[in-house]
Amino acid sequence: MHSASPKLATHQIVMISIGGVIGAGLFVGSAKAIALAGPLALVSYTTAALLMLCVMWVLAELATARPDLGSFSVYADTTIGRWAGFSVGWLYWWYYLLLMAIESLAAGHILHGWLPSVPIWLAAVAVILVMTGCNCLSVRAFGRAEYGLSFVKVISIIAFLIVGSLAVLGIWPQSAPTGLALLVDYGGFAPNGLAAGVSAFLIALFSFQGCEIATIAAAESDHPVRNVRASMRAVVWRITLFYIGSILLVLCLVPWNSPLLSEGAYQAALNVIGIPGSAALMDVVIFTAVISCLNSALYTASRMAWSLSKRGDAPQQWQVLSARHTPWKAIVSTAAVALIIIMAHVVFPSRYMEFLLNSGGAAILLVYCSILTSQLIARRKWSASSHEQICVPGYPWFSAIVLLLMASVFGIMAFMPEQRSVLGTTLALAAVLVLIGRYRRSPRS
């Protein structure tokens, strides 16, 4: 943004990259994958992580070549065409709006459990208003808040990895060594077959969304190229350690078919280990994770809105900066639409809300496909010196193969009855945005 605007520090960018990846999906959602696929979920998460890291490697090349707050939307604009940048930007903005509504309602449920007199919807609204105020203050305020929230998550996961490892080895008080026996004891490594592993793969892939946030935030720092590289390195080893390591420990401690998993993967493991007050402890950790994701979602969506506005593809009012150089109108407008979605959840029947959520369910996959396509074209259109900082080897075959693998996920979803409505609704929304993007005639600002 403005050259005099306060910048995000390197340590904040790195922590934002962690906060974007680690959400309630790790603490709660992973339990669903384990219950579906059994120990095979470990392979599902590893495969999804490898695919996601390939996409982020490609994005890092683009982001170091041309740092921009619009990130992949701008890259799609300058390589594929304006209609692509328009469609990808609005899809991404909509996706994070829906995520904001979901995360705020999840926070509302937890707050309602602590304060039963406060309705869930009111608690959700209050959370969004607080996060809106934080984001409007300054980018530094957002960075500090996200750093603190992510720090709590990281400490919680590290503590779990230490305690869980001691329990698996039988060193933790009153625990017997379990080793890897539970990986095969209850019906083998793949008790429900490969199809269940594919379902768990989809859960894992969607749980990794948020990796790309660091490339947006890095553009608002003093050293964008250096911070993109640092955040990508952080994402690689933290995904490996936090996700794969945590799921391995849960599988070694809790039988995959245990009813305890209905409470969440981490809580199930803590119950088996015998940690007192584990339910209350996990509520605090999950609440922190939810607030962190909400904070990041508002930041990311508002910056994408600002970028769209700068390119003449969104309301011009969204370009307005506050005295502290934050796009406050984009932030407030984004939060306002999220609040409308929350109220729609309260007022309308659940089937309408389900349709709304389905409309953005697969949007992030389309964004990832656009990143890969942009890089394939950018190597031909941009100067060779642009790619010196990070250069993905094996061009064009590497990117083309990853693009084919990512596109194949749509085929997988089409064959899964529970995913077809999500896929169909999202593709319909994308088609509408593409048509609008191709035929609109508004000039560049």
C-alpha positions in Angstrom: 0.0 0.0 0.0 1.3 3.5 0.9 5.0 3.6 1.3 4.7 5.2 4.7 2.3 2.6 6.1 3.4 0.5 9.0 4.8 -2.9 7.9 4.5 -6.4 9.2 7.7 -7.8 10.8 9.4 -11.0 9.6 8.5 -12.9 12.7 4.9 -11.9 12.3 4.8 -13.0 8.7 6.2 -16.4 9.7 3.7 -16.8 12.5 0.9 -15.7 10.1 1.9 -18.5 7.8 1.5 -20.9 10.7 -1.8 -19.4 11.8 -3.2 -19.7 8.3 -2.6 -23.5 8.3 -3.4 -24.5 11.8 -7.1 -24.2 12.6 -9.8 -26.1 14.2 -9.4 -28.6 11.3 -6.3 -30.0 13.1 -7.8 -30.2 16.6 -11.3 -31.4 15.6 -11.6 -32.1 11.9 -8.8 -34.7 11.8 -10.9 -36.9 14.1 -13.4 -37.3 11.3 -10.7 -38.3 8.8 -9.4 -40.9 11.3 -12.9 -42.3 12.0 -13.5 -42.6 8.3 -10.2 -44.2 7.1 -8.5 -45.5 10.2 -4.7 -45.4 10.2 -4.9 -44.9 6.4 -5.7 -41.3 7.3 -2.0 -40.8 7.9 -1.3 -41.6 4.2 -4.2 -39.3 3.3 -2.8 -36.4 5.2 0.7 -37.0 3.9 -0.5 -37.1 0.3 -2.6 -34.0 0.7 0.4 -32.2 2.4 2.7 -33.1 -0.5 0.3 -31.8 -3.1 -0.3 -28.6 -1.1 3.4 -27.9 -0.7 3.9 -28.3 -4.4 1.3 -25.7 -5.1 2.8 -23.4 -2.4 6.2 -23.8 -4.0 4.8 -22.6 -7.3 3.0 -19.7 -5.6 6.3 -18.7 -3.8 8.0 -18.4 -7.2 5.3 -16.0 -8.4 5.2 -14.1 -5.1 9.0 -13.5 -5.0 8.9 -12.5 -8.7 6.2 -9.9 -8.2 5.0 -9.4 -4.6 1.5 -8.0 -4.5 -1.4 -7.8 -2.0 -3.7 -9.3 -4.7 -1.3 -12.2 -5.0 -2.7 -15.0 -7.2 -5.6 -12.9 -8.4 -3.1 -10.4 -9.8 -1.0 -13.2 -11.3 -4.1 -14.6 -13.0 -5.0 -11.2 -14.3 -1.6 -10.5 -15.9 -1.0 -14.0 -17.3 -4.4 -15.7 -18.1 -6.5 -12.6 -18.6 -8.4 -9.9 -16.7 -11.5 -12.2 -16.5 -9.4 -14.8 -14.6 -8.1 -12.2 -12.1 -11.6 -10.9 -11.6 -13.1 -14.4 -11.1 -10.4 -15.8 -8.9 -10.4 -12.6 -6.7 -14.1 -12.6 -6.1 -14.2 -16.4 -5.6 -11.5 -16.1 -3.0 -13.2 -13.1 -1.3 -16.5 -15.1 -1.1 -14.7 -18.2 0.2 -13.2 -16.3 3.1 -16.5 -14.6 3.8 -18.1 -18.0 4.3 -15.1 -19.1 6.4 -15.5 -16.0 8.6 -19.2 -16.9 9.2 -18.4 -20.5 10.0 -15.5 -19.6 12.4 -17.5 -16.9 14.2 -20.4 -19.3 14.7 -17.9 -21.9 16.1 -16.5 -19.3 18.4 -20.1 -18.4 19.4 -20.8 -22.0 20.3 -17.8 -22.1 22.6 -18.6 -18.7 24.2 -22.2 -19.9 24.7 -20.9 -22.9 26.5 -19.0 -20.6 28.9 -21.8 -18.0 29.1 -25.1 -19.9 28.6 -27.1 -16.6 28.9 -25.4 -15.2 25.7 -27.1 -16.5 22.5 -24.7 -18.1 19.9 -25.5 -15.6 17.2 -24.9 -12.7 19.5 -21.5 -14.1 20.6 -20.6 -14.7 16.9 -21.5 -11.1 16.0 -19.4 -9.8 19.0 -16.4 -11.8 17.9 -16.6 -10.4 14.3 -16.9 -6.8 15.6 -13.9 -7.2 17.8 -11.8 -8.6 15.0 -13.0 -5.8 12.7 -11.8 -3.3 15.2 -8.5 -5.0 15.4 -8.0 -5.1 11.6 -9.0 -1.4 11.2 -6.5 -0.2 13.8 -3.4 -1.0 11.7 -1.7 -3.8 9.9 0.7 -4.0 12.9 -2.3 -4.5 15.2 -3.4 -7.4 13.0 0.1 -8.8 13.0 0.5 -8.6 16.8 -2.9 -10.2 17.4 -2.2 -13.0 14.9 1.3 -13.5 16.3 -0.2 -13.9 19.9 -3.0 -16.2 18.8 -0.7 -18.4 16.6 1.8 -18.6 19.5 -0.8 -20.1 21.7 -1.6 -22.7 19.0 2.1 -23.6 18.5 2.8 -24.0 22.2 -0.3 -26.2 22.6 0.7 -28.4 19.7 4.3 -28.7 20.9 3.1 -29.6 24.4 0.8 -32.2 22.9 3.6 -33.7 20.8 5.9 -34.0 23.9 3.2 -35.4 26.2 1.9 -37.7 23.5 5.3 -39.0 22.6 6.1 -39.7 26.3 2.8 -41.6 26.6 3.4 -43.7 23.5 6.8 -44.7 24.8 5.3 -45.4 28.3 7.4 -42.7 30.0 4.4 -40.6 31.0 3.0 -41.4 34.5 0.5 -44.2 34.6 0.9 -44.9 30.9 1.9 -48.2 29.2 4.0 -48.1 26.0 1.7 -48.5 23.0 4.2 -48.2 20.2 2.7 -48.6 16.7 0.4 -51.5 17.6 -2.8 -49.6 17.2 -2.0 -48.9 13.6 -2.9 -52.5 12.7 -4.8 -53.9 15.7 -8.3 -53.0 14.7 -8.9 -54.3 11.2 -5.5 -53.5 9.8 -4.0 -50.3 8.4 -6.8 -49.7 6.0 -9.9 -51.1 7.8 -12.4 -49.3 5.6 -10.6 -49.6 2.3 -9.0 -47.2 -0.1 -12.3 -45.3 -0.8 -12.3 -44.2 2.8 -8.8 -43.0 2.4 -9.8 -40.8 -0.5 -12.6 -39.2 1.6 -10.0 -38.6 4.3 -7.7 -37.1 1.6 -10.4 -34.5 0.8 -10.8 -33.6 4.5 -7.0 -33.2 4.8 -6.7 -31.1 1.6 -9.3 -28.6 2.7 -7.8 -28.4 6.2 -4.5 -27.1 4.6 -6.2 -24.0 3.2 -4.6 -20.9 4.4 -1.1 -21.6 3.4 -1.4 -18.9 0.7 -2.1 -16.1 3.2 1.6 -15.6 3.9 2.2 -14.5 0.3 -0.5 -11.8 0.7 0.8 -10.6 4.1 4.4 -10.6 2.9 3.5 -7.9 0.3 2.8 -5.6 3.3 6.2 -6.0 4.9 9.6 -4.3 4.4 11.2 -7.4 2.8 8.5 -9.2 0.7 10.8 -11.6 -1.1 12.7 -12.6 2.1 9.5 -13.1 4.0 7.9 -15.2 1.4 10.9 -17.5 1.5 10.9 -17.6 5.3 7.2 -18.3 5.5 7.3 -21.1 2.9 10.1 -22.8 4.8 8.0 -22.5 8.0 4.9 -24.0 6.3 6.9 -27.0 5.0 8.3 -28.3 8.3 5.4 -27.2 10.5 2.8 -29.0 8.3 5.0 -32.1 8.5 5.6 -31.9 12.2 2.3 -30.5 13.5 -0.2 -32.3 11.2 1.5 -35.6 10.4 3.2 -35.9 13.8 0.0 -35.1 15.7 -2.1 -37.6 13.7 0.5 -40.3 14.1 0.4 -39.8 17.9 -3.4 -39.8 18.0 -3.5 -43.1 16.0 -0.9 -44.6 18.4 -2.9 -43.6 21.5 -6.6 -44.0 20.4 -8.2 -46.8 18.5 -9.5 -45.4 15.2 -13.0 -46.7 15.9 -13.1 -45.3 19.5 -16.2 -43.2 20.3 -13.8 -40.8 22.1 -13.0 -39.4 18.6 -16.4 -37.7 18.5 -14.9 -35.2 20.9 -12.0 -34.4 18.6 -8.7 -36.0 18.0 -6.6 -34.1 20.5 -9.2 -34.4 23.3 -9.6 -38.1 22.7 -5.8 -38.6 23.0 -5.6 -36.4 26.2 -8.5 -38.4 27.7 -6.6 -41.6 27.0 -3.4 -40.2 28.5 -5.4 -39.0 31.6 -4.8 -35.3 31.4 -7.2 -33.7 34.0 -9.5 -31.0 32.6 -8.7 -31.9 29.0 -12.1 -30.8 27.8 -11.9 -27.3 29.2 -8.3 -27.0 28.0 -9.2 -28.0 24.5 -12.1 -25.5 24.5 -9.6 -22.7 25.1 -7.2 -24.0 22.4 -9.9 -24.5 19.8 -11.4 -21.0 20.6 -7.9 -19.5 20.1 -7.6 -21.4 16.8 -11.0 -20.3 15.6 -10.4 -16.6 16.5 -7.0 -16.8 14.7 -8.6 -18.2 11.6 -11.3 -15.5 11.7 -8.7 -12.8 12.2 -6.7 -14.1 9.2 -9.8 -14.5 7.0 -10.9 -10.9 7.6 -7.4 -9.6 6.8 -7.1 -11.8 3.7 -10.6 -11.1 2.3 -10.2 -7.3 2.9 -6.9 -7.2 1.1 -8.2 -9.1 -1.8 -11.2 -6.7 -1.9 -8.8 -3.7 -1.9 -6.7 -5.3 -4.7 -9.9 -5.9 -6.8 -10.9 -2.3 -6.2 -7.5 -1.0 -7.3 -7.9 -2.9 -10.6 -11.3 -1.5 -11.2 -13.0 -4.8 -10.5 -14.8 -3.9 -7.2 -16.4 -0.8 -5.7 -14.0 2.1 -5.8 -14.8 3.0 -2.2 -12.9 -0.1 -1.1 -9.6 1.7 -2.0 -10.0 4.2 0.7 -7.3 4.1 3.4 -7.5 5.3 6.9 -5.0 7.5 8.6 -3.2 4.4 9.7 -3.1 3.1 6.0 -5.6 0.3 6.4 -8.3 -0.3 3.8 -11.0 0.3 6.4 -13.9 0.5 4.0 -13.0 -2.9 2.5 -12.6 -4.3 6.0 -15.9 -3.0 7.3 -17.8 -4.0 4.1 -16.3 -7.5 4.2 -17.3 -7.9 7.9 -20.8 -6.5 7.2 -21.5 -9.2 4.6 -20.2 -11.8 7.0 -22.6 -10.5 9.6 -25.5 -10.8 7.1 -24.5 -14.4 6.4 -24.6 -15.1 10.2 -28.1 -13.6 10.5 -29.2 -15.6 7.5 -28.1 -18.7 9.4 -30.4 -17.6 12.2 -33.4 -16.6 10.2 -33.6 -19.0 7.2 -34.0 -22.7 7.2 -30.8 -24.8 7.3 -31.1 -25.9 3.6 -30.6 -22.3 2.4 -27.5 -22.0 4.6 -26.2 -25.3 3.3 -26.7 -24.0 -0.3 -24.8 -20.8 0.6 -21.9 -22.8 2.2 -21.8 -25.2 -0.8 -21.3 -22.2 -3.2 -17.8 -21.6 -1.8 -16.9 -25.2 -0.8 -14.5 -26.0 -3.7 -13.5 -22.4 -4.4 -10.0 -22.8 -2.9 -9.3 -25.7 -5.4 -10.1 -23.4 -8.3 -7.7 -20.8 -6.8 -4.9 -23.4 -6.6 -5.5 -24.4 -10.2 -5.2 -20.8 -11.2 -1.9 -20.4 -9.4 -0.4 -23.4 -11.3 -1.8 -22.1 -14.6 -0.5 -18.6 -14.0 3.0 -19.9 -13.3 3.0 -22.0 -16.5 2.2 -18.9 -18.5 4.4 -16.5 -16.4 7.6 -18.3 -17.2 7.0 -17.5 -20.9 5.7 -13.9 -20.4 7.8 -12.6 -17.6 11.6 -11.9 -17.8 13.9 -14.7 -16.7 15.4 -12.5 -14.0 11.9 -12.4 -12.3 12.3 -16.0 -11.3 15.8 -15.9 -9.8 14.7 -15.8 -6.2 12.7 -19.0 -6.2 12.7 -21.1 -9.3 10.6 -24.3 -9.4 12.6 -26.9 -11.3 11.3 -29.2 -14.0 9.3 -26.5 -15.9 6.8 -27.1 -17.4 6.3 -30.7 -16.5 6.4 -30.3 -12.7 3.7 -27.6 -12.7 1.6 -29.4 -15.4 1.6 -32.6 -13.4 0.7 -30.8 -10.1 -2.1 -29.0 -12.0 -3.4 -32.3 -13.4 -3.4 -33.8 -9.9 -5.2 -30.8 -8.4 -7.8 -30.9 -11.2 -8.3 -34.6 -10.6 -9.7 -33.7 -7.2 -12.7 -32.3 -8.9 -13.2 -35.7 -10.6 -12.9 -37.4 -7.2 -15.6 -35.0 -5.8 -17.9 -35.7 -8.7 -17.9 -39.5 -7.9 -18.7 -38.8 -4.2 -22.4 -38.3 -3.5 -21.8 -36.1 -0.5 -19.5 -33.8 -2.5 -21.4 -33.4 -5.7 -23.6 -30.6 -4.5 -20.6 -28.7 -3.2 -18.8 -29.2 -6.5 -21.8 -28.3 -8.6 -22.7 -25.2 -6.7 -19.2 -23.9 -6.6 -18.6 -24.5 -10.3 -21.9 -22.7 -11.1 -20.8 -19.7 -9.1 -17.4 -19.7 -10.8 -19.1 -19.9 -14.2 -21.2 -16.9 -13.4 -18.1 -14.9 -12.3 -16.2 -15.9 -15.4 -19.1 -14.7 -17.6 -19.3 -11.4 -15.8 -15.5 -11.1 -16.0 -15.4 -11.8 -19.7 -18.2 -9.5 -20.7 -17.9 -6.5 -18.4 -16.5 -3.3 -19.9 -15.5 -1.2 -16.9 -12.1 0.6 -17.4 -9.1 0.2 -15.3 -8.7 2.7 -12.5 
